Amino acid sequence: MINYENHLWPLIYDQFNHGRHEQELEFYRRVLKNRTGKVLEIACGTGMIFLKLLSEGIDIYGRDISEPMLDILKRPMLWDWL
């Protein structure tokens, strides 16, 4: 069983799950395509889905119980420094 509160897990989560969330992301895109209003993603983690939907103009908000995962989500992206 994976310990999501382990301090190392958030650092490798995105690499471990690379490509595994594509079907979930497509599901959300289909469901939200013609919807208006705010969206809440529970267990948004490091933002693999959250950030993509946000960048596509979805009015989305995220919540997660894991502070270490949210710390990764809140980090500035490399291209923000360029």
N, CA, C and O atoms as a Maestro MAE file, in Angstrom:
{
 s_m_m2io_version
 :::
 2.0.0
}

f_m_ct {
 s_m_title
 :::
 protein
 m_atom[328] {
  # First column is atom index #
  i_m_mmod_type
  r_m_x_coord
  r_m_y_coord
  r_m_z_coord
  i_m_residue_number
  s_m_chain_name
  s_m_pdb_residue_name
  s_m_pdb_atom_name
  i_m_atomic_number
  :::
  1 25 0.835 -1.177 0.000 1 A "MET " " N  " 7
  2 3 0.000 0.000 0.000 1 A "MET " " CA " 6
  3 2 0.883 1.244 0.000 1 A "MET " " C  " 6
  4 15 1.888 1.298 0.708 1 A "MET " " O  " 8
  5 25 0.511 2.219 -0.778 2 A "ILE " " N  " 7
  6 3 1.286 3.454 -0.890 2 A "ILE " " CA " 6
  7 2 0.913 4.393 0.249 2 A "ILE " " C  " 6
  8 15 -0.266 4.603 0.535 2 A "ILE " " O  " 8
  9 25 1.924 4.951 0.889 3 A "ASN " " N  " 7
  10 3 1.720 5.940 1.946 3 A "ASN " " CA " 6
  11 2 1.776 7.324 1.316 3 A "ASN " " C  " 6
  12 15 2.856 7.841 1.031 3 A "ASN " " O  " 8
  13 25 0.619 7.915 1.103 4 A "TYR " " N  " 7
  14 3 0.545 9.211 0.445 4 A "TYR " " CA " 6
  15 2 1.069 10.347 1.316 4 A "TYR " " C  " 6
  16 15 1.295 11.449 0.818 4 A "TYR " " O  " 8
  17 25 1.260 10.103 2.581 5 A "GLU " " N  " 7
  18 3 1.805 11.118 3.477 5 A "GLU " " CA " 6
  19 2 3.328 11.032 3.600 5 A "GLU " " C  " 6
  20 15 3.941 11.869 4.262 5 A "GLU " " O  " 8
  21 25 3.933 10.044 2.979 6 A "ASN " " N  " 7
  22 3 5.378 9.926 2.963 6 A "ASN " " CA " 6
  23 2 5.955 11.176 2.298 6 A "ASN " " C  " 6
  24 15 5.449 11.602 1.260 6 A "ASN " " O  " 8
  25 25 6.987 11.763 2.865 7 A "HIS " " N  " 7
  26 3 7.522 13.017 2.344 7 A "HIS " " CA " 6
  27 2 8.173 12.868 0.966 7 A "HIS " " C  " 6
  28 15 8.361 13.865 0.269 7 A "HIS " " O  " 8
  29 25 8.519 11.644 0.563 8 A "LEU " " N  " 7
  30 3 9.119 11.425 -0.748 8 A "LEU " " CA " 6
  31 2 8.080 11.207 -1.852 8 A "LEU " " C  " 6
  32 15 8.330 11.525 -3.015 8 A "LEU " " O  " 8
  33 25 6.930 10.671 -1.490 9 A "TRP " " N  " 7
  34 3 5.911 10.339 -2.492 9 A "TRP " " CA " 6
  35 2 5.514 11.527 -3.361 9 A "TRP " " C  " 6
  36 15 5.446 11.370 -4.580 9 A "TRP " " O  " 8
  37 25 5.249 12.707 -2.802 10 A "PRO " " N  " 7
  38 3 4.873 13.832 -3.662 10 A "PRO " " CA " 6
  39 2 5.962 14.210 -4.672 10 A "PRO " " C  " 6
  40 15 5.660 14.751 -5.736 10 A "PRO " " O  " 8
  41 25 7.213 13.928 -4.344 11 A "LEU " " N  " 7
  42 3 8.313 14.279 -5.235 11 A "LEU " " CA " 6
  43 2 8.378 13.384 -6.474 11 A "LEU " " C  " 6
  44 15 8.904 13.794 -7.509 11 A "LEU " " O  " 8
  45 25 7.846 12.167 -6.371 12 A "ILE " " N  " 7
  46 3 7.894 11.240 -7.508 12 A "ILE " " CA " 6
  47 2 6.513 10.914 -8.075 12 A "ILE " " C  " 6
  48 15 6.414 10.176 -9.055 12 A "ILE " " O  " 8
  49 25 5.468 11.439 -7.490 13 A "TYR " " N  " 7
  50 3 4.095 11.109 -7.874 13 A "TYR " " CA " 6
  51 2 3.836 11.316 -9.365 13 A "TYR " " C  " 6
  52 15 3.311 10.426 -10.035 13 A "TYR " " O  " 8
  53 25 4.201 12.481 -9.883 14 A "ASP " " N  " 7
  54 3 3.925 12.772 -11.288 14 A "ASP " " CA " 6
  55 2 4.676 11.827 -12.221 14 A "ASP " " C  " 6
  56 15 4.118 11.374 -13.220 14 A "ASP " " O  " 8
  57 25 5.940 11.525 -11.903 15 A "GLN " " N  " 7
  58 3 6.702 10.605 -12.741 15 A "GLN " " CA " 6
  59 2 6.125 9.189 -12.660 15 A "GLN " " C  " 6
  60 15 6.038 8.497 -13.674 15 A "GLN " " O  " 8
  61 25 5.737 8.764 -11.472 16 A "PHE " " N  " 7
  62 3 5.165 7.435 -11.265 16 A "PHE " " CA " 6
  63 2 3.857 7.271 -12.043 16 A "PHE " " C  " 6
  64 15 3.578 6.196 -12.573 16 A "PHE " " O  " 8
  65 25 3.065 8.325 -12.109 17 A "ASN " " N  " 7
  66 3 1.745 8.268 -12.741 17 A "ASN " " CA " 6
  67 2 1.708 8.863 -14.140 17 A "ASN " " C  " 6
  68 15 0.631 9.065 -14.701 17 A "ASN " " O  " 8
  69 25 2.871 9.145 -14.705 18 A "HIS " " N  " 7
  70 3 2.917 9.748 -16.035 18 A "HIS " " CA " 6
  71 2 2.103 8.922 -17.034 18 A "HIS " " C  " 6
  72 15 2.352 7.731 -17.217 18 A "HIS " " O  " 8
  73 25 1.128 9.569 -17.676 19 A "GLY " " N  " 7
  74 3 0.295 8.908 -18.675 19 A "GLY " " CA " 6
  75 2 -0.885 8.133 -18.119 19 A "GLY " " C  " 6
  76 15 -1.736 7.677 -18.883 19 A "GLY " " O  " 8
  77 25 -0.955 7.976 -16.818 20 A "ARG " " N  " 7
  78 3 -2.040 7.180 -16.222 20 A "ARG " " CA " 6
  79 2 -3.339 7.965 -16.042 20 A "ARG " " C  " 6
  80 15 -4.397 7.370 -15.841 20 A "ARG " " O  " 8
  81 25 -3.269 9.271 -16.112 21 A "HIS " " N  " 7
  82 3 -4.460 10.084 -15.867 21 A "HIS " " CA " 6
  83 2 -5.110 10.596 -17.154 21 A "HIS " " C  " 6
  84 15 -6.060 11.376 -17.098 21 A "HIS " " O  " 8
  85 25 -4.613 10.169 -18.294 22 A "GLU " " N  " 7
  86 3 -5.144 10.683 -19.556 22 A "GLU " " CA " 6
  87 2 -6.627 10.358 -19.748 22 A "GLU " " C  " 6
  88 15 -7.389 11.218 -20.190 22 A "GLU " " O  " 8
  89 25 -7.044 9.148 -19.429 23 A "GLN " " N  " 7
  90 3 -8.459 8.797 -19.573 23 A "GLN " " CA " 6
  91 2 -9.317 9.619 -18.622 23 A "GLN " " C  " 6
  92 15 -10.407 10.056 -18.990 23 A "GLN " " O  " 8
  93 25 -8.836 9.829 -17.413 24 A "GLU " " N  " 7
  94 3 -9.574 10.636 -16.445 24 A "GLU " " CA " 6
  95 2 -9.684 12.079 -16.929 24 A "GLU " " C  " 6
  96 15 -10.744 12.695 -16.813 24 A "GLU " " O  " 8
  97 25 -8.604 12.614 -17.464 25 A "LEU " " N  " 7
  98 3 -8.617 13.974 -17.984 25 A "LEU " " CA " 6
  99 2 -9.605 14.102 -19.140 25 A "LEU " " C  " 6
  100 15 -10.350 15.080 -19.205 25 A "LEU " " O  " 8
  101 25 -9.622 13.141 -20.041 26 A "GLU " " N  " 7
  102 3 -10.569 13.165 -21.164 26 A "GLU " " CA " 6
  103 2 -12.013 13.080 -20.680 26 A "GLU " " C  " 6
  104 15 -12.895 13.730 -21.242 26 A "GLU " " O  " 8
  105 25 -12.260 12.286 -19.646 27 A "PHE " " N  " 7
  106 3 -13.595 12.198 -19.057 27 A "PHE " " CA " 6
  107 2 -14.044 13.575 -18.558 27 A "PHE " " C  " 6
  108 15 -15.150 14.023 -18.860 27 A "PHE " " O  " 8
  109 25 -13.183 14.230 -17.800 28 A "TYR " " N  " 7
  110 3 -13.529 15.557 -17.281 28 A "TYR " " CA " 6
  111 2 -13.750 16.557 -18.406 28 A "TYR " " C  " 6
  112 15 -14.661 17.380 -18.331 28 A "TYR " " O  " 8
  113 25 -12.939 16.496 -19.431 29 A "ARG " " N  " 7
  114 3 -13.124 17.400 -20.573 29 A "ARG " " CA " 6
  115 2 -14.487 17.195 -21.209 29 A "ARG " " C  " 6
  116 15 -15.175 18.165 -21.528 29 A "ARG " " O  " 8
  117 25 -14.888 15.938 -21.397 30 A "ARG " " N  " 7
  118 3 -16.206 15.643 -21.997 30 A "ARG " " CA " 6
  119 2 -17.335 16.148 -21.108 30 A "ARG " " C  " 6
  120 15 -18.267 16.794 -21.586 30 A "ARG " " O  " 8
  121 25 -17.249 15.854 -19.820 31 A "VAL " " N  " 7
  122 3 -18.323 16.216 -18.895 31 A "VAL " " CA " 6
  123 2 -18.441 17.739 -18.751 31 A "VAL " " C  " 6
  124 15 -19.543 18.276 -18.641 31 A "VAL " " O  " 8
  125 25 -17.308 18.416 -18.755 32 A "LEU " " N  " 7
  126 3 -17.309 19.862 -18.504 32 A "LEU " " CA " 6
  127 2 -17.421 20.706 -19.767 32 A "LEU " " C  " 6
  128 15 -17.493 21.932 -19.684 32 A "LEU " " O  " 8
  129 25 -17.438 20.077 -20.919 33 A "LYS " " N  " 7
  130 3 -17.400 20.784 -22.198 33 A "LYS " " CA " 6
  131 2 -18.451 21.885 -22.316 33 A "LYS " " C  " 6
  132 15 -18.116 23.007 -22.696 33 A "LYS " " O  " 8
  133 25 -19.676 21.601 -22.010 34 A "ASN " " N  " 7
  134 3 -20.754 22.573 -22.177 34 A "ASN " " CA " 6
  135 2 -21.319 23.065 -20.846 34 A "ASN " " C  " 6
  136 15 -22.436 23.578 -20.792 34 A "ASN " " O  " 8
  137 25 -20.558 22.908 -19.797 35 A "ARG " " N  " 7
  138 3 -21.011 23.323 -18.463 35 A "ARG " " CA " 6
  139 2 -20.450 24.698 -18.128 35 A "ARG " " C  " 6
  140 15 -19.397 25.103 -18.620 35 A "ARG " " O  " 8
  141 25 -21.176 25.391 -17.288 36 A "THR " " N  " 7
  142 3 -20.686 26.661 -16.757 36 A "THR " " CA " 6
  143 2 -20.677 26.573 -15.244 36 A "THR " " C  " 6
  144 15 -21.328 25.704 -14.664 36 A "THR " " O  " 8
  145 25 -19.962 27.443 -14.621 37 A "GLY " " N  " 7
  146 3 -19.905 27.456 -13.171 37 A "GLY " " CA " 6
  147 2 -18.611 26.865 -12.652 37 A "GLY " " C  " 6
  148 15 -17.740 26.445 -13.414 37 A "GLY " " O  " 8
  149 25 -18.513 26.846 -11.362 38 A "LYS " " N  " 7
  150 3 -17.297 26.400 -10.697 38 A "LYS " " CA " 6
  151 2 -17.248 24.879 -10.592 38 A "LYS " " C  " 6
  152 15 -18.274 24.204 -10.501 38 A "LYS " " O  " 8
  153 25 -16.016 24.365 -10.607 39 A "VAL " " N  " 7
  154 3 -15.772 22.926 -10.493 39 A "VAL " " CA " 6
  155 2 -14.825 22.714 -9.318 39 A "VAL " " C  " 6
  156 15 -13.887 23.486 -9.124 39 A "VAL " " O  " 8
  157 25 -15.070 21.677 -8.543 40 A "LEU " " N  " 7
  158 3 -14.199 21.332 -7.428 40 A "LEU " " CA " 6
  159 2 -13.597 19.964 -7.684 40 A "LEU " " C  " 6
  160 15 -14.316 18.983 -7.875 40 A "LEU " " O  " 8
  161 25 -12.261 19.904 -7.687 41 A "GLU " " N  " 7
  162 3 -11.594 18.611 -7.795 41 A "GLU " " CA " 6
  163 2 -11.122 18.202 -6.410 41 A "GLU " " C  " 6
  164 15 -10.232 18.828 -5.834 41 A "GLU " " O  " 8
  165 25 -11.722 17.156 -5.886 42 A "ILE " " N  " 7
  166 3 -11.318 16.596 -4.601 42 A "ILE " " CA " 6
  167 2 -10.125 15.678 -4.845 42 A "ILE " " C  " 6
  168 15 -10.099 14.938 -5.829 42 A "ILE " " O  " 8
  169 25 -9.155 15.724 -3.967 43 A "ALA " " N  " 7
  170 3 -7.921 14.939 -4.090 43 A "ALA " " CA " 6
  171 2 -7.145 15.355 -5.333 43 A "ALA " " C  " 6
  172 15 -6.751 14.512 -6.139 43 A "ALA " " O  " 8
  173 25 -6.927 16.654 -5.483 44 A "CYS " " N  " 7
  174 3 -6.232 17.178 -6.663 44 A "CYS " " CA " 6
  175 2 -4.736 16.893 -6.644 44 A "CYS " " C  " 6
  176 15 -4.071 17.039 -7.669 44 A "CYS " " O  " 8
  177 25 -4.195 16.490 -5.497 45 A "GLY " " N  " 7
  178 3 -2.791 16.099 -5.407 45 A "GLY " " CA " 6
  179 2 -1.834 17.150 -5.907 45 A "GLY " " C  " 6
  180 15 -1.891 18.304 -5.482 45 A "GLY " " O  " 8
  181 25 -0.953 16.760 -6.808 46 A "THR " " N  " 7
  182 3 0.046 17.678 -7.360 46 A "THR " " CA " 6
  183 2 -0.506 18.505 -8.516 46 A "THR " " C  " 6
  184 15 0.196 19.358 -9.058 46 A "THR " " O  " 8
  185 25 -1.747 18.260 -8.892 47 A "GLY " " N  " 7
  186 3 -2.397 19.065 -9.922 47 A "GLY " " CA " 6
  187 2 -2.293 18.532 -11.340 47 A "GLY " " C  " 6
  188 15 -2.464 19.293 -12.292 47 A "GLY " " O  " 8
  189 25 -2.020 17.257 -11.504 48 A "MET " " N  " 7
  190 3 -1.861 16.698 -12.850 48 A "MET " " CA " 6
  191 2 -3.087 16.960 -13.732 48 A "MET " " C  " 6
  192 15 -2.943 17.271 -14.915 48 A "MET " " O  " 8
  193 25 -4.259 16.839 -13.178 49 A "ILE " " N  " 7
  194 3 -5.495 17.109 -13.917 49 A "ILE " " CA " 6
  195 2 -5.928 18.548 -13.689 49 A "ILE " " C  " 6
  196 15 -6.298 19.254 -14.627 49 A "ILE " " O  " 8
  197 25 -5.879 18.964 -12.461 50 A "PHE " " N  " 7
  198 3 -6.305 20.307 -12.059 50 A "PHE " " CA " 6
  199 2 -5.653 21.394 -12.914 50 A "PHE " " C  " 6
  200 15 -6.348 22.253 -13.457 50 A "PHE " " O  " 8
  201 25 -4.337 21.365 -13.035 51 A "LEU " " N  " 7
  202 3 -3.620 22.419 -13.762 51 A "LEU " " CA " 6
  203 2 -3.943 22.416 -15.249 51 A "LEU " " C  " 6
  204 15 -4.008 23.477 -15.871 51 A "LEU " " O  " 8
  205 25 -4.146 21.236 -15.824 52 A "LYS " " N  " 7
  206 3 -4.498 21.170 -17.247 52 A "LYS " " CA " 6
  207 2 -5.875 21.772 -17.488 52 A "LYS " " C  " 6
  208 15 -6.057 22.537 -18.436 52 A "LYS " " O  " 8
  209 25 -6.845 21.438 -16.643 53 A "LEU " " N  " 7
  210 3 -8.191 21.993 -16.805 53 A "LEU " " CA " 6
  211 2 -8.198 23.491 -16.537 53 A "LEU " " C  " 6
  212 15 -8.892 24.241 -17.224 53 A "LEU " " O  " 8
  213 25 -7.440 23.930 -15.554 54 A "LEU " " N  " 7
  214 3 -7.333 25.358 -15.258 54 A "LEU " " CA " 6
  215 2 -6.754 26.108 -16.456 54 A "LEU " " C  " 6
  216 15 -7.237 27.185 -16.806 54 A "LEU " " O  " 8
  217 25 -5.735 25.551 -17.076 55 A "SER " " N  " 7
  218 3 -5.108 26.200 -18.234 55 A "SER " " CA " 6
  219 2 -6.036 26.235 -19.448 55 A "SER " " C  " 6
  220 15 -5.839 27.039 -20.359 55 A "SER " " O  " 8
  221 25 -7.048 25.363 -19.460 56 A "GLU " " N  " 7
  222 3 -8.024 25.331 -20.551 56 A "GLU " " CA " 6
  223 2 -9.214 26.251 -20.278 56 A "GLU " " C  " 6
  224 15 -10.177 26.268 -21.044 56 A "GLU " " O  " 8
  225 25 -9.146 27.012 -19.189 57 A "GLY " " N  " 7
  226 3 -10.186 27.990 -18.901 57 A "GLY " " CA " 6
  227 2 -11.310 27.502 -18.010 57 A "GLY " " C  " 6
  228 15 -12.296 28.215 -17.821 57 A "GLY " " O  " 8
  229 25 -11.189 26.318 -17.463 58 A "ILE " " N  " 7
  230 3 -12.204 25.798 -16.540 58 A "ILE " " CA " 6
  231 2 -12.058 26.527 -15.206 58 A "ILE " " C  " 6
  232 15 -10.947 26.680 -14.698 58 A "ILE " " O  " 8
  233 25 -13.167 26.970 -14.645 59 A "ASP " " N  " 7
  234 3 -13.176 27.641 -13.337 59 A "ASP " " CA " 6
  235 2 -13.120 26.566 -12.255 59 A "ASP " " C  " 6
  236 15 -14.137 26.223 -11.651 59 A "ASP " " O  " 8
  237 25 -11.928 26.044 -12.021 60 A "ILE " " N  " 7
  238 3 -11.748 24.874 -11.158 60 A "ILE " " CA " 6
  239 2 -10.993 25.239 -9.886 60 A "ILE " " C  " 6
  240 15 -10.114 26.100 -9.878 60 A "ILE " " O  " 8
  241 25 -11.363 24.562 -8.830 61 A "TYR " " N  " 7
  242 3 -10.725 24.721 -7.521 61 A "TYR " " CA " 6
  243 2 -10.340 23.328 -7.035 61 A "TYR " " C  " 6
  244 15 -11.043 22.356 -7.311 61 A "TYR " " O  " 8
  245 25 -9.242 23.231 -6.325 62 A "GLY " " N  " 7
  246 3 -8.775 21.930 -5.884 62 A "GLY " " CA " 6
  247 2 -8.598 21.854 -4.380 62 A "GLY " " C  " 6
  248 15 -8.248 22.838 -3.729 62 A "GLY " " O  " 8
  249 25 -8.843 20.686 -3.846 63 A "ARG " " N  " 7
  250 3 -8.647 20.408 -2.419 63 A "ARG " " CA " 6
  251 2 -7.957 19.059 -2.286 63 A "ARG " " C  " 6
  252 15 -8.187 18.144 -3.077 63 A "ARG " " O  " 8
  253 25 -7.108 18.954 -1.272 64 A "ASP " " N  " 7
  254 3 -6.447 17.696 -0.989 64 A "ASP " " CA " 6
  255 2 -6.079 17.665 0.487 64 A "ASP " " C  " 6
  256 15 -5.765 18.700 1.074 64 A "ASP " " O  " 8
  257 25 -6.117 16.495 1.080 65 A "ILE " " N  " 7
  258 3 -5.777 16.331 2.487 65 A "ILE " " CA " 6
  259 2 -4.265 16.313 2.708 65 A "ILE " " C  " 6
  260 15 -3.795 16.550 3.820 65 A "ILE " " O  " 8
  261 25 -3.507 16.031 1.651 66 A "SER " " N  " 7
  262 3 -2.056 15.896 1.761 66 A "SER " " CA " 6
  263 2 -1.354 17.238 1.521 66 A "SER " " C  " 6
  264 15 -1.271 17.710 0.387 66 A "SER " " O  " 8
  265 25 -0.864 17.826 2.571 67 A "GLU " " N  " 7
  266 3 -0.127 19.083 2.445 67 A "GLU " " CA " 6
  267 2 1.123 18.930 1.582 67 A "GLU " " C  " 6
  268 15 1.415 19.820 0.783 67 A "GLU " " O  " 8
  269 25 1.876 17.825 1.713 68 A "PRO " " N  " 7
  270 3 3.048 17.668 0.837 68 A "PRO " " CA " 6
  271 2 2.684 17.646 -0.656 68 A "PRO " " C  " 6
  272 15 3.424 18.179 -1.483 68 A "PRO " " O  " 8
  273 25 1.551 17.031 -0.996 69 A "MET " " N  " 7
  274 3 1.123 17.026 -2.403 69 A "MET " " CA " 6
  275 2 0.768 18.442 -2.845 69 A "MET " " C  " 6
  276 15 1.128 18.859 -3.945 69 A "MET " " O  " 8
  277 25 0.067 19.177 -1.995 70 A "LEU " " N  " 7
  278 3 -0.293 20.550 -2.337 70 A "LEU " " CA " 6
  279 2 0.925 21.454 -2.422 70 A "LEU " " C  " 6
  280 15 0.934 22.408 -3.200 70 A "LEU " " O  " 8
  281 25 1.947 21.170 -1.637 71 A "ASP " " N  " 7
  282 3 3.184 21.950 -1.722 71 A "ASP " " CA " 6
  283 2 3.797 21.825 -3.108 71 A "ASP " " C  " 6
  284 15 4.307 22.804 -3.653 71 A "ASP " " O  " 8
  285 25 3.750 20.622 -3.683 72 A "ILE " " N  " 7
  286 3 4.255 20.424 -5.046 72 A "ILE " " CA " 6
  287 2 3.391 21.195 -6.032 72 A "ILE " " C  " 6
  288 15 3.916 21.831 -6.946 72 A "ILE " " O  " 8
  289 25 2.089 21.147 -5.864 73 A "LEU " " N  " 7
  290 3 1.159 21.867 -6.745 73 A "LEU " " CA " 6
  291 2 1.447 23.367 -6.732 73 A "LEU " " C  " 6
  292 15 1.370 24.021 -7.773 73 A "LEU " " O  " 8
  293 25 1.773 23.906 -5.582 74 A "LYS " " N  " 7
  294 3 1.973 25.352 -5.437 74 A "LYS " " CA " 6
  295 2 3.337 25.843 -5.898 74 A "LYS " " C  " 6
  296 15 3.552 27.050 -6.008 74 A "LYS " " O  " 8
  297 25 4.260 24.925 -6.170 75 A "ARG " " N  " 7
  298 3 5.601 25.338 -6.608 75 A "ARG " " CA " 6
  299 2 5.528 26.024 -7.960 75 A "ARG " " C  " 6
  300 15 4.752 25.629 -8.830 75 A "ARG " " O  " 8
  301 25 6.348 27.063 -8.129 76 A "PRO " " N  " 7
  302 3 6.411 27.705 -9.451 76 A "PRO " " CA " 6
  303 2 6.968 26.730 -10.485 76 A "PRO " " C  " 6
  304 15 7.866 25.942 -10.189 76 A "PRO " " O  " 8
  305 25 6.442 26.790 -11.664 77 A "MET " " N  " 7
  306 3 6.921 25.934 -12.742 77 A "MET " " CA " 6
  307 2 8.200 26.519 -13.321 77 A "MET " " C  " 6
  308 15 8.436 27.723 -13.228 77 A "MET " " O  " 8
  309 25 9.014 25.676 -13.912 78 A "LEU " " N  " 7
  310 3 10.275 26.106 -14.484 78 A "LEU " " CA " 6
  311 2 10.088 27.256 -15.468 78 A "LEU " " C  " 6
  312 15 10.860 28.215 -15.457 78 A "LEU " " O  " 8
  313 25 9.059 27.163 -16.325 79 A "TRP " " N  " 7
  314 3 8.882 28.199 -17.336 79 A "TRP " " CA " 6
  315 2 8.421 29.524 -16.738 79 A "TRP " " C  " 6
  316 15 8.472 30.543 -17.426 79 A "TRP " " O  " 8
  317 25 7.975 29.551 -15.490 80 A "ASP " " N  " 7
  318 3 7.645 30.807 -14.832 80 A "ASP " " CA " 6
  319 2 8.895 31.629 -14.533 80 A "ASP " " C  " 6
  320 15 8.819 32.844 -14.349 80 A "ASP " " O  " 8
  321 25 10.044 30.955 -14.486 81 A "TRP " " N  " 7
  322 3 11.290 31.652 -14.151 81 A "TRP " " CA " 6
  323 2 11.977 32.213 -15.376 81 A "TRP " " C  " 6
  324 15 12.898 33.018 -15.240 81 A "TRP " " O  " 8
  325 25 11.561 31.816 -16.570 82 A "LEU " " N  " 7
  326 3 12.223 32.255 -17.798 82 A "LEU " " CA " 6
  327 2 11.816 33.669 -18.169 82 A "LEU " " C  " 6
  328 15 12.279 34.200 -19.179 82 A "LEU " " O  " 8
  :::
 }
 m_bond[327] {
  # First column is bond index #
  i_m_from
  i_m_to
  i_m_order
  :::
  1 1 2 1
  2 2 3 1
  3 3 4 2
  4 3 5 1
  5 5 6 1
  6 6 7 1
  7 7 8 2
  8 7 9 1
  9 9 10 1
  10 10 11 1
  11 11 12 2
  12 11 13 1
  13 13 14 1
  14 14 15 1
  15 15 16 2
  16 15 17 1
  17 17 18 1
  18 18 19 1
  19 19 20 2
  20 19 21 1
  21 21 22 1
  22 22 23 1
  23 23 24 2
  24 23 25 1
  25 25 26 1
  26 26 27 1
  27 27 28 2
  28 27 29 1
  29 29 30 1
  30 30 31 1
  31 31 32 2
  32 31 33 1
  33 33 34 1
  34 34 35 1
  35 35 36 2
  36 35 37 1
  37 37 38 1
  38 38 39 1
  39 39 40 2
  40 39 41 1
  41 41 42 1
  42 42 43 1
  43 43 44 2
  44 43 45 1
  45 45 46 1
  46 46 47 1
  47 47 48 2
  48 47 49 1
  49 49 50 1
  50 50 51 1
  51 51 52 2
  52 51 53 1
  53 53 54 1
  54 54 55 1
  55 55 56 2
  56 55 57 1
  57 57 58 1
  58 58 59 1
  59 59 60 2
  60 59 61 1
  61 61 62 1
  62 62 63 1
  63 63 64 2
  64 63 65 1
  65 65 66 1
  66 66 67 1
  67 67 68 2
  68 67 69 1
  69 69 70 1
  70 70 71 1
  71 71 72 2
  72 71 73 1
  73 73 74 1
  74 74 75 1
  75 75 76 2
  76 75 77 1
  77 77 78 1
  78 78 79 1
  79 79 80 2
  80 79 81 1
  81 81 82 1
  82 82 83 1
  83 83 84 2
  84 83 85 1
  85 85 86 1
  86 86 87 1
  87 87 88 2
  88 87 89 1
  89 89 90 1
  90 90 91 1
  91 91 92 2
  92 91 93 1
  93 93 94 1
  94 94 95 1
  95 95 96 2
  96 95 97 1
  97 97 98 1
  98 98 99 1
  99 99 100 2
  100 99 101 1
  101 101 102 1
  102 102 103 1
  103 103 104 2
  104 103 105 1
  105 105 106 1
  106 106 107 1
  107 107 108 2
  108 107 109 1
  109 109 110 1
  110 110 111 1
  111 111 112 2
  112 111 113 1
  113 113 114 1
  114 114 115 1
  115 115 116 2
  116 115 117 1
  117 117 118 1
  118 118 119 1
  119 119 120 2
  120 119 121 1
  121 121 122 1
  122 122 123 1
  123 123 124 2
  124 123 125 1
  125 125 126 1
  126 126 127 1
  127 127 128 2
  128 127 129 1
  129 129 130 1
  130 130 131 1
  131 131 132 2
  132 131 133 1
  133 133 134 1
  134 134 135 1
  135 135 136 2
  136 135 137 1
  137 137 138 1
  138 138 139 1
  139 139 140 2
  140 139 141 1
  141 141 142 1
  142 142 143 1
  143 143 144 2
  144 143 145 1
  145 145 146 1
  146 146 147 1
  147 147 148 2
  148 147 149 1
  149 149 150 1
  150 150 151 1
  151 151 152 2
  152 151 153 1
  153 153 154 1
  154 154 155 1
  155 155 156 2
  156 155 157 1
  157 157 158 1
  158 158 159 1
  159 159 160 2
  160 159 161 1
  161 161 162 1
  162 162 163 1
  163 163 164 2
  164 163 165 1
  165 165 166 1
  166 166 167 1
  167 167 168 2
  168 167 169 1
  169 169 170 1
  170 170 171 1
  171 171 172 2
  172 171 173 1
  173 173 174 1
  174 174 175 1
  175 175 176 2
  176 175 177 1
  177 177 178 1
  178 178 179 1
  179 179 180 2
  180 179 181 1
  181 181 182 1
  182 182 183 1
  183 183 184 2
  184 183 185 1
  185 185 186 1
  186 186 187 1
  187 187 188 2
  188 187 189 1
  189 189 190 1
  190 190 191 1
  191 191 192 2
  192 191 193 1
  193 193 194 1
  194 194 195 1
  195 195 196 2
  196 195 197 1
  197 197 198 1
  198 198 199 1
  199 199 200 2
  200 199 201 1
  201 201 202 1
  202 202 203 1
  203 203 204 2
  204 203 205 1
  205 205 206 1
  206 206 207 1
  207 207 208 2
  208 207 209 1
  209 209 210 1
  210 210 211 1
  211 211 212 2
  212 211 213 1
  213 213 214 1
  214 214 215 1
  215 215 216 2
  216 215 217 1
  217 217 218 1
  218 218 219 1
  219 219 220 2
  220 219 221 1
  221 221 222 1
  222 222 223 1
  223 223 224 2
  224 223 225 1
  225 225 226 1
  226 226 227 1
  227 227 228 2
  228 227 229 1
  229 229 230 1
  230 230 231 1
  231 231 232 2
  232 231 233 1
  233 233 234 1
  234 234 235 1
  235 235 236 2
  236 235 237 1
  237 237 238 1
  238 238 239 1
  239 239 240 2
  240 239 241 1
  241 241 242 1
  242 242 243 1
  243 243 244 2
  244 243 245 1
  245 245 246 1
  246 246 247 1
  247 247 248 2
  248 247 249 1
  249 249 250 1
  250 250 251 1
  251 251 252 2
  252 251 253 1
  253 253 254 1
  254 254 255 1
  255 255 256 2
  256 255 257 1
  257 257 258 1
  258 258 259 1
  259 259 260 2
  260 259 261 1
  261 261 262 1
  262 262 263 1
  263 263 264 2
  264 263 265 1
  265 265 266 1
  266 266 267 1
  267 267 268 2
  268 267 269 1
  269 269 270 1
  270 270 271 1
  271 271 272 2
  272 271 273 1
  273 273 274 1
  274 274 275 1
  275 275 276 2
  276 275 277 1
  277 277 278 1
  278 278 279 1
  279 279 280 2
  280 279 281 1
  281 281 282 1
  282 282 283 1
  283 283 284 2
  284 283 285 1
  285 285 286 1
  286 286 287 1
  287 287 288 2
  288 287 289 1
  289 289 290 1
  290 290 291 1
  291 291 292 2
  292 291 293 1
  293 293 294 1
  294 294 295 1
  295 295 296 2
  296 295 297 1
  297 297 298 1
  298 298 299 1
  299 299 300 2
  300 299 301 1
  301 301 302 1
  302 302 303 1
  303 303 304 2
  304 303 305 1
  305 305 306 1
  306 306 307 1
  307 307 308 2
  308 307 309 1
  309 309 310 1
  310 310 311 1
  311 311 312 2
  312 311 313 1
  313 313 314 1
  314 314 315 1
  315 315 316 2
  316 315 317 1
  317 317 318 1
  318 318 319 1
  319 319 320 2
  320 319 321 1
  321 321 322 1
  322 322 323 1
  323 323 324 2
  324 323 325 1
  325 325 326 1
  326 326 327 1
  327 327 328 2
  :::
 }
}
